[in-house]
Amino acid sequence: MKYLITYFSLFTFFIFSDQFYAQNSVETSKKKAPSELFRSEQALPIQLSFSIKELKKTTNDSTYLKTNLGYLDNDGSQKEIEAQLRVRGYFRLKNCYFPPLKLKIKKSDSKDNLFEGNKELKLVVQCSAKKGTNDYIIKEYLAYKLYELISTYHYKTRLANVSLTEIKGSQEKNYEFLGFFIEDTKKVAKRGGGDVLKRNVHPMAQDPTESVHNAFFQFMIGNTDFSTYAQHNEKLLFVDKKIVPLPYDFDMSGLVNANYASISEAGDTPLPISSVKERYYRGFKRDPKIIAQVRQEFRNNKFKVIELIDSLEPLFEDPKEFSYAKNYLMDFYKVMENDALYKKEITNRLRTN
């Protein structure tokens, strides 16, 4: 399976970016390093076995299905721990054969192994077994990695080579595909030395710089399926006396361009776009100096963005999908680097409500 290969370009890119942020992020004694699971950029081989029909029928936010999670440890040995699974999300659950998953692992089962410290994890898998859906996973994974370049406050992710045995009565069906783990929100907050904020907070009361980081990022990947106020595909952290948005779930973005994606609505008002590939800026008015500063940060990171997308090229099954993703991101930089386009697409669309 080609995903078992450790890609040198991907590894060296993230070693470099980690060093970059170690030098440029504000360090405090409260900040924590990511758990061992998320310290590698190599895809982790895992094995799962369960009934998709039973999973969809019997699990919910509080009900889980017991299974075993097999994985290849760092020393090359095969390990297995007990885990609990449930479905999560809504749209993909209703429209995809393979549901998005939430894993729960007991502290005693994760002690002294690769999953230590990860009580809960999300596992993003492809929507169906159709050809080409693996590339959606790579592009959504790319979106998470892009946000690592943009903000100190981000979800850590880890690619996984998933071997799934689907139990269908007395029959079994085997699948192999690419997925990725996403750390729990509480772990993100702990790494940043803060807490998860449960209540809704108006975007204008959130940290100005991090809010603009988030808004530019969403525009960059062509995503409108979010709300920082209603915490739709966004969480809020309270860190260093500031409220920070934390975005996730990017499968409806123009970057991913999934065949099931649909245009989101901003409240009761339809957005003036006709395709998910169309960008539409949804950020609020802020201090012009902050917006200008963030614009320059994105422009300065252009080379790192190119390095990142190029490092993932070997994972794509369809070269056209790689070219699409790279060109889509370069179109964003056409806006960032052209004052007339920037005024049209960003400045003239700054929200006041």
Rosetta blueprint (number, residue, H / E / L):
1 M L
2 K H
3 Y H
4 L H
5 I L
6 T L
7 Y L
8 F H
9 S H
10 L H
11 F H
12 T H
13 F H
14 F H
15 I H
16 F H
17 S H
18 D H
19 Q H
20 F H
21 Y H
22 A H
23 Q H
24 N H
25 S L
26 V L
27 E L
28 T L
29 S L
30 K L
31 K L
32 K L
33 A L
34 P L
35 S L
36 E H
37 L H
38 F H
39 R L
40 S L
41 E L
42 Q L
43 A L
44 L E
45 P E
46 I E
47 Q E
48 L E
49 S E
50 F E
51 S L
52 I H
53 K H
54 E H
55 L H
56 K H
57 K H
58 T H
59 T L
60 N L
61 D L
62 S L
63 T L
64 Y L
65 L E
66 K E
67 T E
68 N E
69 L E
70 G E
71 Y E
72 L E
73 D L
74 N L
75 D L
76 G L
77 S L
78 Q E
79 K E
80 E E
81 I E
82 E E
83 A E
84 Q E
85 L E
86 R E
87 V E
88 R L
89 G L
90 Y L
91 F H
92 R H
93 L H
94 K H
95 N H
96 C L
97 Y L
98 F L
99 P L
100 P L
101 L E
102 K E
103 L E
104 K E
105 I L
106 K L
107 K H
108 S H
109 D H
110 S H
111 K L
112 D L
113 N L
114 L L
115 F L
116 E L
117 G L
118 N L
119 K L
120 E E
121 L E
122 K E
123 L E
124 V E
125 V L
126 Q L
127 C L
128 S L
129 A L
130 K L
131 K L
132 G L
133 T H
134 N H
135 D H
136 Y H
137 I H
138 I H
139 K H
140 E H
141 Y H
142 L H
143 A H
144 Y H
145 K H
146 L H
147 Y H
148 E H
149 L H
150 I H
151 S L
152 T L
153 Y L
154 H L
155 Y L
156 K L
157 T E
158 R E
159 L E
160 A E
161 N E
162 V E
163 S E
164 L E
165 T E
166 E E
167 I E
168 K E
169 G L
170 S L
171 Q E
172 E E
173 K E
174 N E
175 Y E
176 E E
177 F E
178 L E
179 G E
180 F E
181 F E
182 I E
183 E E
184 D L
185 T H
186 K H
187 K H
188 V H
189 A H
190 K H
191 R H
192 G L
193 G L
194 G L
195 D E
196 V E
197 L E
198 K L
199 R L
200 N L
201 V L
202 H L
203 P H
204 M H
205 A H
206 Q L
207 D L
208 P H
209 T H
210 E H
211 S H
212 V H
213 H H
214 N H
215 A H
216 F H
217 F H
218 Q H
219 F H
220 M H
221 I L
222 G L
223 N L
224 T L
225 D L
226 F L
227 S E
228 T L
229 Y L
230 A L
231 Q L
232 H E
233 N L
234 E E
235 K E
236 L E
237 L E
238 F E
239 V E
240 D L
241 K L
242 K E
243 I E
244 V E
245 P E
246 L E
247 P E
248 Y L
249 D L
250 F L
251 D L
252 M L
253 S L
254 G L
255 L L
256 V L
257 N L
258 A L
259 N L
260 Y L
261 A L
262 S L
263 I L
264 S L
265 E E
266 A E
267 G L
268 D L
269 T E
270 P E
271 L L
272 P L
273 I L
274 S L
275 S L
276 V L
277 K L
278 E L
279 R L
280 Y L
281 Y L
282 R L
283 G L
284 F E
285 K L
286 R L
287 D L
288 P H
289 K H
290 I H
291 I H
292 A H
293 Q H
294 V H
295 R H
296 Q H
297 E H
298 F H
299 R H
300 N H
301 N L
302 K H
303 F H
304 K H
305 V H
306 I H
307 E H
308 L H
309 I H
310 D H
311 S H
312 L L
313 E H
314 P H
315 L H
316 F L
317 E L
318 D L
319 P H
320 K H
321 E H
322 F H
323 S H
324 Y H
325 A H
326 K H
327 N H
328 Y H
329 L H
330 M H
331 D H
332 F H
333 Y H
334 K H
335 V H
336 M H
337 E H
338 N L
339 D H
340 A H
341 L H
342 Y H
343 K H
344 K H
345 E H
346 I L
347 T H
348 N H
349 R H
350 L L
351 R E
352 T L
353 N L
